Amino acid sequence: MDCGYPLDCGLQDIFVQENSRILVQCTFKFTLPTDISVVWKFAKNLRTQDLSYFTDLFSGEDLFILIKPTKPYHQGTYSCQIEDGPDIVARNYFYVNVTAFSTAANMKLQELFYNVTDADEDVALLSQQTFSASLHELLQQPNFLRRTSVILIIMAIALFTMLITLMIGVAYIFSTDIEED
């Protein structure tokens, strides 16, 4: 969040998943003096701008902090305070909300995945069993000859007949090799 001239800028919310990374940048709409010091502060598990709750993290010239990997204990309000000598030029506040990685949800997702992959294996086994059955066995199964099944069987027989007829015709043309003068 860019901030104008007020000393304390608003609180910016940042949402991040546990075990990911986050870059918190301390930026302003105005030009900062050249010889500044940046003091980073942290209020654990609090969403606040009250400086009495903050502890100093570190100070230096860095206008950013990188947190990797994020953990639940990183949740809270971070503040960057820009100082020019003894004067405080500006402060930014960032509330970092870390969404915890749910082991239970992950286990349910894995179980669902394994159920789906096992179902694919069951379908493959079922299809192998279906194709290994004879036509006589298939015809004896109840509800096998539904309307769609009958139509598909008739179409398959018709296509097979057309293919055989076409092959015989091509073989006849090449075997008779009629030359015209």
Contact map, one row per residue, 1 for C-alpha under 8 A:
1110000000010000000000000011000000000000000000000000000000000000000000000000000000000000000000000000000000000000000000000000000000000000000000000000000000000000000000000000000000000
1111000000000000000000000011100000000000000000000000000000000000000000000000000000000000000000000000000000000000000000000000000000000000000000000000000000000000000000000000000000000
1111110011000000000000000011110000000000000000000000000000000000000000000000000000000000000100000000000000000000000000000000000000000000000000000000000000000000000000000000000000000
0111110010000000000000000001110000000000000000000000000000000000000000000000000000000000000000000000000000000000000000000000000000000000000000000000000000000000000000000000000000000
0011111000000000000000000000110000000000000000000000000000000000000000000000000000000000010000000000000000000000000000000000000000000000000000000000000000000000000000000000000000000
0011111110000000000000000000000000000000000000000000000000000000000000000000000000000000010000000000000000000000000000000000000000000000000000000000000000000000000000000000000000000
0000111110000000000000000000000000000000000000000000000000000000000000000000000000000001111000000000000000000000000000000000000000000000000000000000000000000000000000000000000000000
0000011111000000000000000000000000000000000000000000000000000000000000000000000000000000011100000000000000000000000000000000000000000000000000000000000000000000000000000000000000000
0011011111100000000000000000000000000000000000000000000000000000000000000000000000000000011110000000000000000000000000000000000000000000000000000000000000000000000000000000000000000
0010000111110000000000000000000000000000000000000000000000000000000000000000000000000000000110000000000000000000000000000000000000000000000000000000000000000000000000000000000000000
0000000011111000000000000000000000000000000000001000000000000000000000000000000000000000000111100000000000000000000000000000000000000000000000000000000000000000000000000000000000000
1000000001111100000000000000000000000000000000000000000000000000000000000000000000000000000011100000000000000000000000000000000000000000000000000000000000000000000000000000000000000
0000000000111110000000000000000000000000000000000000000000000000000000000000000000000000000001111000000000000000000000000000000000000000000000000000000000000000000000000000000000000
0000000000011111000000000000000000000000000000000000000000000000000000000000000000000000000001111000000000000000000000000000000000000000000000000000000000000000000000000000000000000
0000000000001111100000000000000000000000000000000000000000000000000000000000000000000000000000011110000000000000000000000000000000000000000000000000000000000000000000000000000000000
0000000000000111110111000000000000000000000000000000000000000000000001000000000000000000000000011110000000000000000000000000000000000000000000000000000000000000000000000000000000000
0000000000000011111100000000000000000000000000000000000000000000000001000000000000000000000000000111100000000000000000000000000000000000000000000000000000000000000000000000000000000
0000000000000001111100000000000000000000000000000000000000000000000011110000000000000000000000000111100000000000000000000000000000000000000000000000000000000000000000000000000000000
0000000000000000111110000000000000000000000000000000000000000000000111100000000000000000000000000000100000000000000000000000000000000000000000000000000000000000000000000000000000000
0000000000000001111111000000000000000000000000000000000000000000000111000000000000000000000000000000000000000000000000000000000000000000000000000000000000000000000000000000000000000
0000000000000001001111100000000000000000000000000000000000000000011111000000000000000000000000000000000000000000000000000000000000000000000000000000000000000000000000000000000000000
0000000000000001000111110000000000000000000000000000000000000000011101000000000000000000000000000000000000000000000000000000000000000000000000000000000000000000000000000000000000000
0000000000000000000011111000000000000000000000000000000000000001111000000000000000000000000000000000000000000000000000000000000000000000000000000000000000000000000000000000000000000
0000000000000000000001111100000000000000000000000000000000000001110000000000000000000000000001000000000000000000000000000000000000000000000000000000000000000000000000000000000000000
0000000000000000000000111110000000000000000000000000000000000011100000000000000000000000000000000000000000000000000000000000000000000000000000000000000000000000000000000000000000000
0000000000000000000000011111000000000000000000000000000000000011000000000000000100000000000100000000000000000000000000000000000000000000000000000000000000000000000000000000000000000
1110000000000000000000001111100000000000000000000000000000000010000000000000000000000000000000000000000000000000000000000000000000000000000000000000000000000000000000000000000000000
1111000000000000000000000111111100000000000000000000000000000000000000000000000000000000000000000000000000000000000000000000000000000000000000000000000000000000000000000000000000000
0111100000000000000000000011111000000000000000000000000000000000000000000000000000000000000000000000000000000000000000000000000000000000000000000000000000000000000000000000000000000
0011100000000000000000000001111100000000000000000000000000000000000000000000000000000000000000000000000000000000000000000000000000000000000000000000000000000000000000000000000000000
0000000000000000000000000001111110000000000000000000000000000000000000000000000000000000000000000000000000000000000000000000000000000000000000000000000000000000000000000000000000000
0000000000000000000000000001011111010000000000000000000000000000000000000000000000000000000000000000000000000000000000000000000000000000000000000000000000000000000000000000000000000
0000000000000000000000000000001111110000000000000000000000000000000000000000000000010000000000000000000000000000000000000000000000000000000000000000000000000000000000000000000000000
0000000000000000000000000000000111110000000000000000000000000000000000000000000000000000000000000000000000000000000000000000000000000000000000000000000000000000000000000000000000000
0000000000000000000000000000000011111000000000000000000000000000000000000000000000010000000000000000000000000000000000000000000000000000000000000000000000000000000000000000000000000
0000000000000000000000000000000111111100000000000000000000001000000000000000000001111000000000000000000000000000000000000000000000000000000000000000000000000000000000000000000000000
0000000000000000000000000000000000111110000000000000000000111000000000000000000001111000000000000000000000000000000000000000000000000000000000000000000000000000000000000000000000000
0000000000000000000000000000000000011111000000000000000000111110000000000000000111100000000000000000000000000000000000000000000000000000000000000000000000000000000000000000000000000
0000000000000000000000000000000000001111100000000000000111110000000000000000001111100000000000000000000000000000000000000000000000000000000000000000000000000000000000000000000000000
0000000000000000000000000000000000000111110000000000000111100000000000000000011110000000000000000000000000000000000000000000000000000000000000000000000000000000000000000000000000000
0000000000000000000000000000000000000011111000000000011111000000000000000000011110000000000000000000000000000000000000000000000000000000000000000000000000000000000000000000000000000
0000000000000000000000000000000000000001111100000000011110000000000000000001111000000000000000000000000000000000000000000000000000000000000000000000000000000000000000000000000000000
0000000000000000000000000000000000000000111111110000111000000000000000000001110000000000000000000000000000000000000000000000000000000000000000000000000000000000000000000000000000000
0000000000000000000000000000000000000000011111000000010000000000000000001111100000000000000000000000000000000000000000000000000000000000000000000000000000000000000000000000000000000
0000000000000000000000000000000000000000001111100000000000000000000000001011100000000000000000000000000000000000000000000000000000000000000000000000000000000000000000000000000000000
0000000000000000000000000000000000000000001111110000000000000000000000000011100000000000000000000000000000000000000000000000000000000000000000000000000000000000000000000000000000000
0000000000000000000000000000000000000000001011111000000000000000000000000001100000000000000000100000000000000000000000000000000000000000000000000000000000000000000000000000000000000
0000000000000000000000000000000000000000001001111100100000000000000000000000100000000000000000000000000000000000000000000000000000000000000000000000000000000000000000000000000000000
0000000000100000000000000000000000000000000000111110000000000000000000000000100000000000000010000000000000000000000000000000000000000000000000000000000000000000000000000000000000000
0000000000000000000000000000000000000000000000011111110000000000000000000000000000000000000000000000000000000000000000000000000000000000000000000000000000000000000000000000000000000
0000000000000000000000000000000000000000000000001111110000000000000000000000000000000000000000000000000000000000000000000000000000000000000000000000000000000000000000000000000000000
0000000000000000000000000000000000000000000000000111110000000000000000000000000000000000000000000000000000000000000000000000000000000000000000000000000000000000000000000000000000000
0000000000000000000000000000000000000000001000010111111000000000000000000000000000000000000000000000000000000000000000000000000000000000000000000000000000000000000000000000000000000
0000000000000000000000000000000000000000111100000111111100000000000000000000000000000000000000000000000000000000000000000000000000000000000000000000000000000000000000000000000000000
0000000000000000000000000000000000000000111000000000111110000000000000000000000000000000000000000000000000000000000000000000000000000000000000000000000000000000000000000000000000000
0000000000000000000000000000000000000011110000000000011111100000000000000000000000000000000000000000000000000000000000000000000000000000000000000000000000000000000000000000000000000
0000000000000000000000000000000000000011110000000000001111100000000000000000000000000000000000000000000000000000000000000000000000000000000000000000000000000000000000000000000000000
0000000000000000000000000000000000000011100000000000000111110000000000000000000000000000000000000000000000000000000000000000000000000000000000000000000000000000000000000000000000000
0000000000000000000000000000000000001111000000000000000111111000000000000000000000000000000000000000000000000000000000000000000000000000000000000000000000000000000000000000000000000
0000000000000000000000000000000000001110000000000000000001111100000000000000000000000000000000000000000000000000000000000000000000000000000000000000000000000000000000000000000000000
0000000000000000000000000000000000011100000000000000000000111110000000000000000000000000000000000000000000000000000000000000000000000000000000000000000000000000000000000000000000000
0000000000000000000000000000000000000100000000000000000000011111100000000000000000000000000000000000000000000000000000000000000000000000000000000000000000000000000000000000000000000
0000000000000000000000001110000000000100000000000000000000001111100000000000000100000000000000000000000000000000000000000000000000000000000000000000000000000000000000000000000000000
0000000000000000000000111100000000000000000000000000000000000111110000000000000000000000000000000000000000000000000000000000000000000000000000000000000000000000000000000000000000000
0000000000000000000000111000000000000000000000000000000000000111111000000000000000000000000000000000000000000000000000000000000000000000000000000000000000000000000000000000000000000
0000000000000000000011110000000000000000000000000000000000000001111100000000000000000000000000000000000000000000000000000000000000000000000000000000000000000000000000000000000000000
0000000000000000000011100000000000000000000000000000000000000000111111000000000000000000000000000000000000000000000000000000000000000000000000000000000000000000000000000000000000000
0000000000000000001111000000000000000000000000000000000000000000011111000000000000000000000000000000000000000000000000000000000000000000000000000000000000000000000000000000000000000
0000000000000000011110000000000000000000000000000000000000000000001111100000000000000000000000000000000000000000000000000000000000000000000000000000000000000000000000000000000000000
0000000000000001111111000000000000000000000000000000000000000000001111110100000000000000000000000100000000000000000000000000000000000000000000000000000000000000000000000000000000000
0000000000000000011000000000000000000000000000000000000000000000000011111110000000000000000000000101000000000000000000000000000000000000000000000000000000000000000000000000000000000
0000000000000000010000000000000000000000000000000000000000000000000001111110000000000000000000000111000000000000000000000000000000000000000000000000000000000000000000000000000000000
0000000000000000000000000000000000000000000110000000000000000000000000111110000000000000000000000000000000000000000000000000000000000000000000000000000000000000000000000000000000000
0000000000000000000000000000000000000000000100000000000000000000000001111111000000000000000000010100000000000000000000000000000000000000000000000000000000000000000000000000000000000
0000000000000000000000000000000000000000000111000000000000000000000000111111100000000000000000111100000000000000000000000000000000000000000000000000000000000000000000000000000000000
0000000000000000000000000000000000000000011111100000000000000000000000000111110000000000000000111000000000000000000000000000000000000000000000000000000000000000000000000000000000000
0000000000000000000000000000000000000000011111111000000000000000000000000011111000000000000011110000000000000000000000000000000000000000000000000000000000000000000000000000000000000
0000000000000000000000000000000000000001111000000000000000000000000000000001111100000000000011110000000000000000000000000000000000000000000000000000000000000000000000000000000000000
0000000000000000000000000000000000000011110000000000000000000000000000000000111110000000001111000000000000000000000000000000000000000000000000000000000000000000000000000000000000000
0000000000000000000000000100000000000111100000000000000000000010000000000000011111000000001110000000000000000000000000000000000000000000000000000000000000000000000000000000000000000
0000000000000000000000000000000000000111100000000000000000000000000000000000001111100001111100000000000000000000000000000000000000000000000000000000000000000000000000000000000000000
0000000000000000000000000000000000011110000000000000000000000000000000000000000111110001111000000000000000000000000000000000000000000000000000000000000000000000000000000000000000000
0000000000000000000000000000000000011110000000000000000000000000000000000000000011111111110000000000000000000000000000000000000000000000000000000000000000000000000000000000000000000
0000000000000000000000000000000010111000000000000000000000000000000000000000000001111111100000000000000000000000000000000000000000000000000000000000000000000000000000000000000000000
0000000000000000000000000000000000011000000000000000000000000000000000000000000000111111000000000000000000000000000000000000000000000000000000000000000000000000000000000000000000000
0000000000000000000000000000000000000000000000000000000000000000000000000000000000111111000000000000000000000000000000000000000000000000000000000000000000000000000000000000000000000
0000000000000000000000000000000000000000000000000000000000000000000000000000000000111111100000000000000000000000000000000000000000000000000000000000000000000000000000000000000000000
0000001000000000000000000000000000000000000000000000000000000000000000000000000011111111111000000000000000000000000000000000000000000000000000000000000000000000000000000000000000000
0000001000000000000000000000000000000000000000000000000000000000000000000000000011110011111000000000000000000000000000000000000000000000000000000000000000000000000000000000000000000
0000111110000000000000000000000000000000000000000000000000000000000000000000000011100001111100000000000000000000000000000000000000000000000000000000000000000000000000000000000000000
0000001110000000000000000000000000000000000000000000000000000000000000000000001111000001111110000000000000000000000000000000000000000000000000000000000000000000000000000000000000000
0010000111100000000000000100000000000000000000000000000000000000000000000000001110000000011111000000000000000000000000000000000000000000000000000000000000000000000000000000000000000
0000000011110000000000000000000000000000000000001000000000000000000000000000111100000000001111100000000000000000000000000000000000000000000000000000000000000000000000000000000000000
0000000000111100000000010000000000000000000000000000000000000000000000000000111000000000000111110000000000000000000000000000000000000000000000000000000000000000000000000000000000000
0000000000111100000000000000000000000000000000100000000000000000000000000011110000000000000011111000000000000000000000000000000000000000000000000000000000000000000000000000000000000
0000000000001111000000000000000000000000000000000000000000000000000000000111110000000000000001111100000000000000000000000000000000000000000000000000000000000000000000000000000000000
0000000000001111000000000000000000000000000000000000000000000000000000000011000000000000000000111110000000000000000000000000000000000000000000000000000000000000000000000000000000000
0000000000000011110000000000000000000000000000000000000000000000000001110110000000000000000000011111000000000000000000000000000000000000000000000000000000000000000000000000000000000
0000000000000011110000000000000000000000000000000000000000000000000000010000000000000000000000001111100000000000000000000000000000000000000000000000000000000000000000000000000000000
0000000000000000110000000000000000000000000000000000000000000000000000110000000000000000000000000111110000000000000000000000000000000000000000000000000000000000000000000000000000000
0000000000000000111000000000000000000000000000000000000000000000000000000000000000000000000000000011111000000000000000000000000000000000000000000000000000000000000000000000000000000
0000000000000000000000000000000000000000000000000000000000000000000000000000000000000000000000000001111111000000000000000000000000000000000000000000000000000000000000000000000000000
0000000000000000000000000000000000000000000000000000000000000000000000000000000000000000000000000000111111100000000000000000000000000000000000000000000000000000000000000000000000000
0000000000000000000000000000000000000000000000000000000000000000000000000000000000000000000000000000011111110000000000000000000000000000000000000000000000000000000000000000000000000
0000000000000000000000000000000000000000000000000000000000000000000000000000000000000000000000000000011111111000000000000000000000000000000000000000000000000000000000000000000000000
0000000000000000000000000000000000000000000000000000000000000000000000000000000000000000000000000000011111111100000000000000000000000000000000000000000000000000000000000000000000000
0000000000000000000000000000000000000000000000000000000000000000000000000000000000000000000000000000001111111110000000000000000000000000000000000000000000000000000000000000000000000
0000000000000000000000000000000000000000000000000000000000000000000000000000000000000000000000000000000111111111000000000000000000000000000000000000000000000000000000000000000000000
0000000000000000000000000000000000000000000000000000000000000000000000000000000000000000000000000000000011111111100000000000000000000000000000000000000000000000000000000000000000000
0000000000000000000000000000000000000000000000000000000000000000000000000000000000000000000000000000000001111111110000000000000000000000000000000000000000000000000000000000000000000
0000000000000000000000000000000000000000000000000000000000000000000000000000000000000000000000000000000000111111111000000000000000000000000000000000000000000000000000000000000000000
0000000000000000000000000000000000000000000000000000000000000000000000000000000000000000000000000000000000011111111100000000000000000000000000000000000000000000000000000000000000000
0000000000000000000000000000000000000000000000000000000000000000000000000000000000000000000000000000000000001111111110000000000000000000000000000000000000000000000000000000000000000
0000000000000000000000000000000000000000000000000000000000000000000000000000000000000000000000000000000000000111111111000000000000000000000000000000000000000000000000000000000000000
0000000000000000000000000000000000000000000000000000000000000000000000000000000000000000000000000000000000000011111111100000000000000000000000000000000000000000000000000000000000000
0000000000000000000000000000000000000000000000000000000000000000000000000000000000000000000000000000000000000001111111110000000000000000000000000000000000000000000000000000000000000
0000000000000000000000000000000000000000000000000000000000000000000000000000000000000000000000000000000000000000111111111000000000000000000000000000000000000000000000000000000000000
0000000000000000000000000000000000000000000000000000000000000000000000000000000000000000000000000000000000000000011111111100000000000000000000000000000000000000000000000000000000000
0000000000000000000000000000000000000000000000000000000000000000000000000000000000000000000000000000000000000000001111111110000000000000000000000000000000000000000000000000000000000
0000000000000000000000000000000000000000000000000000000000000000000000000000000000000000000000000000000000000000000111111111000000000000000000000000000000000000000000000000000000000
0000000000000000000000000000000000000000000000000000000000000000000000000000000000000000000000000000000000000000000011111111100000000000000000000000000000000000000000000000000000000
0000000000000000000000000000000000000000000000000000000000000000000000000000000000000000000000000000000000000000000001111111110000000000000000000000000000000000000000000000000000000
0000000000000000000000000000000000000000000000000000000000000000000000000000000000000000000000000000000000000000000000111111111000000000000000000000000000000000000000000000000000000
0000000000000000000000000000000000000000000000000000000000000000000000000000000000000000000000000000000000000000000000011111111100000000000000000000000000000000000000000000000000000
0000000000000000000000000000000000000000000000000000000000000000000000000000000000000000000000000000000000000000000000001111111110000000000000000000000000000000000000000000000000000
0000000000000000000000000000000000000000000000000000000000000000000000000000000000000000000000000000000000000000000000000111111111000000000000000000000000000000000000000000000000000
0000000000000000000000000000000000000000000000000000000000000000000000000000000000000000000000000000000000000000000000000011111111100000000000000000000000000000000000000000000000000
0000000000000000000000000000000000000000000000000000000000000000000000000000000000000000000000000000000000000000000000000001111111110000000000000000000000000000000000000000000000000
0000000000000000000000000000000000000000000000000000000000000000000000000000000000000000000000000000000000000000000000000000111111111000000000000000000000000000000000000000000000000
0000000000000000000000000000000000000000000000000000000000000000000000000000000000000000000000000000000000000000000000000000011111111000000000000000000000000000000000000000000000000
0000000000000000000000000000000000000000000000000000000000000000000000000000000000000000000000000000000000000000000000000000001111111100000000000000000000000000000000000000000000000
0000000000000000000000000000000000000000000000000000000000000000000000000000000000000000000000000000000000000000000000000000000111111100000000000000000000000000000000000000000000000
0000000000000000000000000000000000000000000000000000000000000000000000000000000000000000000000000000000000000000000000000000000011111110110000000000000000000000000000000000000000000
0000000000000000000000000000000000000000000000000000000000000000000000000000000000000000000000000000000000000000000000000000000000111111110000000000000000000000000000000000000000000
0000000000000000000000000000000000000000000000000000000000000000000000000000000000000000000000000000000000000000000000000000000000001111111000000000000000000000000000000000000000000
0000000000000000000000000000000000000000000000000000000000000000000000000000000000000000000000000000000000000000000000000000000000000111111100000000000000000000000000000000000000000
0000000000000000000000000000000000000000000000000000000000000000000000000000000000000000000000000000000000000000000000000000000000001111111110000000000000000000000000000000000000000
0000000000000000000000000000000000000000000000000000000000000000000000000000000000000000000000000000000000000000000000000000000000001111111110010000000000000000000000000000000000000
0000000000000000000000000000000000000000000000000000000000000000000000000000000000000000000000000000000000000000000000000000000000000011111111011000000000000000000000000000000000000
0000000000000000000000000000000000000000000000000000000000000000000000000000000000000000000000000000000000000000000000000000000000000001111111010000000000000000000000000000000000000
0000000000000000000000000000000000000000000000000000000000000000000000000000000000000000000000000000000000000000000000000000000000000000111111110000000000000000000000000000000000000
0000000000000000000000000000000000000000000000000000000000000000000000000000000000000000000000000000000000000000000000000000000000000000001111111000000000000000000000000000000000000
0000000000000000000000000000000000000000000000000000000000000000000000000000000000000000000000000000000000000000000000000000000000000000000011111100000000000000000000000000000000000
0000000000000000000000000000000000000000000000000000000000000000000000000000000000000000000000000000000000000000000000000000000000000000011111111100100000000000000000000000000000000
0000000000000000000000000000000000000000000000000000000000000000000000000000000000000000000000000000000000000000000000000000000000000000001001111111110000000000000000000000000000000
0000000000000000000000000000000000000000000000000000000000000000000000000000000000000000000000000000000000000000000000000000000000000000000000111111110000000000000000000000000000000
0000000000000000000000000000000000000000000000000000000000000000000000000000000000000000000000000000000000000000000000000000000000000000000000001111111000000000000000000000000000000
0000000000000000000000000000000000000000000000000000000000000000000000000000000000000000000000000000000000000000000000000000000000000000000000001111111100000000000000000000000000000
0000000000000000000000000000000000000000000000000000000000000000000000000000000000000000000000000000000000000000000000000000000000000000000000011111111110000000000000000000000000000
0000000000000000000000000000000000000000000000000000000000000000000000000000000000000000000000000000000000000000000000000000000000000000000000001111111111000000000000000000000000000
0000000000000000000000000000000000000000000000000000000000000000000000000000000000000000000000000000000000000000000000000000000000000000000000000011111111100000000000000000000000000
0000000000000000000000000000000000000000000000000000000000000000000000000000000000000000000000000000000000000000000000000000000000000000000000000001111111110000000000000000000000000
0000000000000000000000000000000000000000000000000000000000000000000000000000000000000000000000000000000000000000000000000000000000000000000000000000111111111000000000000000000000000
0000000000000000000000000000000000000000000000000000000000000000000000000000000000000000000000000000000000000000000000000000000000000000000000000000011111111100000000000000000000000
0000000000000000000000000000000000000000000000000000000000000000000000000000000000000000000000000000000000000000000000000000000000000000000000000000001111111110000000000000000000000
0000000000000000000000000000000000000000000000000000000000000000000000000000000000000000000000000000000000000000000000000000000000000000000000000000000111111111000000000000000000000
0000000000000000000000000000000000000000000000000000000000000000000000000000000000000000000000000000000000000000000000000000000000000000000000000000000011111111100000000000000000000
0000000000000000000000000000000000000000000000000000000000000000000000000000000000000000000000000000000000000000000000000000000000000000000000000000000001111111110000000000000000000
0000000000000000000000000000000000000000000000000000000000000000000000000000000000000000000000000000000000000000000000000000000000000000000000000000000000111111111000000000000000000
0000000000000000000000000000000000000000000000000000000000000000000000000000000000000000000000000000000000000000000000000000000000000000000000000000000000011111111100000000000000000
0000000000000000000000000000000000000000000000000000000000000000000000000000000000000000000000000000000000000000000000000000000000000000000000000000000000001111111110000000000000000
0000000000000000000000000000000000000000000000000000000000000000000000000000000000000000000000000000000000000000000000000000000000000000000000000000000000000111111111000000000000000
0000000000000000000000000000000000000000000000000000000000000000000000000000000000000000000000000000000000000000000000000000000000000000000000000000000000000011111111100000000000000
0000000000000000000000000000000000000000000000000000000000000000000000000000000000000000000000000000000000000000000000000000000000000000000000000000000000000001111111110000000000000
0000000000000000000000000000000000000000000000000000000000000000000000000000000000000000000000000000000000000000000000000000000000000000000000000000000000000000111111111000000000000
0000000000000000000000000000000000000000000000000000000000000000000000000000000000000000000000000000000000000000000000000000000000000000000000000000000000000000011111111100000000000
0000000000000000000000000000000000000000000000000000000000000000000000000000000000000000000000000000000000000000000000000000000000000000000000000000000000000000001111111110000000000
0000000000000000000000000000000000000000000000000000000000000000000000000000000000000000000000000000000000000000000000000000000000000000000000000000000000000000000111111111000000000
0000000000000000000000000000000000000000000000000000000000000000000000000000000000000000000000000000000000000000000000000000000000000000000000000000000000000000000011111111100000000
0000000000000000000000000000000000000000000000000000000000000000000000000000000000000000000000000000000000000000000000000000000000000000000000000000000000000000000001111111110000000
0000000000000000000000000000000000000000000000000000000000000000000000000000000000000000000000000000000000000000000000000000000000000000000000000000000000000000000000111111111000000
0000000000000000000000000000000000000000000000000000000000000000000000000000000000000000000000000000000000000000000000000000000000000000000000000000000000000000000000011111111100000
0000000000000000000000000000000000000000000000000000000000000000000000000000000000000000000000000000000000000000000000000000000000000000000000000000000000000000000000001111111110000
0000000000000000000000000000000000000000000000000000000000000000000000000000000000000000000000000000000000000000000000000000000000000000000000000000000000000000000000000111111110000
0000000000000000000000000000000000000000000000000000000000000000000000000000000000000000000000000000000000000000000000000000000000000000000000000000000000000000000000000011111110000
0000000000000000000000000000000000000000000000000000000000000000000000000000000000000000000000000000000000000000000000000000000000000000000000000000000000000000000000000001111111000
0000000000000000000000000000000000000000000000000000000000000000000000000000000000000000000000000000000000000000000000000000000000000000000000000000000000000000000000000000111111100
0000000000000000000000000000000000000000000000000000000000000000000000000000000000000000000000000000000000000000000000000000000000000000000000000000000000000000000000000000000111110
0000000000000000000000000000000000000000000000000000000000000000000000000000000000000000000000000000000000000000000000000000000000000000000000000000000000000000000000000000000011111
0000000000000000000000000000000000000000000000000000000000000000000000000000000000000000000000000000000000000000000000000000000000000000000000000000000000000000000000000000000001111
0000000000000000000000000000000000000000000000000000000000000000000000000000000000000000000000000000000000000000000000000000000000000000000000000000000000000000000000000000000000111
